[in-house]
Amino acid sequence: MISTPNPRLSNQPWCVVRSLPNAEKQIAARFHRRSDADGYLRVMRQRFPHAEHEIVFRAAIDPELN
């Protein structure tokens, strides 16, 4: 078993990420299943049509995005 600083986050590898100015990215939400991330992404695109969101698979925690 691989130890991580926060095991809860490593069990939620599917992320909805929002693109910010200056090529920065911010994790909006994390999910266990891809289908849950897809549903959340649809809602975010409806509520914020001008914002850029995407789904990424992040098995490891990236300190730049937390």
Buried (B, 14 or more C-beta within 10 A) or exposed (E): EEEEEEEEBBEBBBBBBBEEEEEEBEBBBBBEEEEBBEEBBEEBBEEEEEEEBEBBEBEEEEEEEE
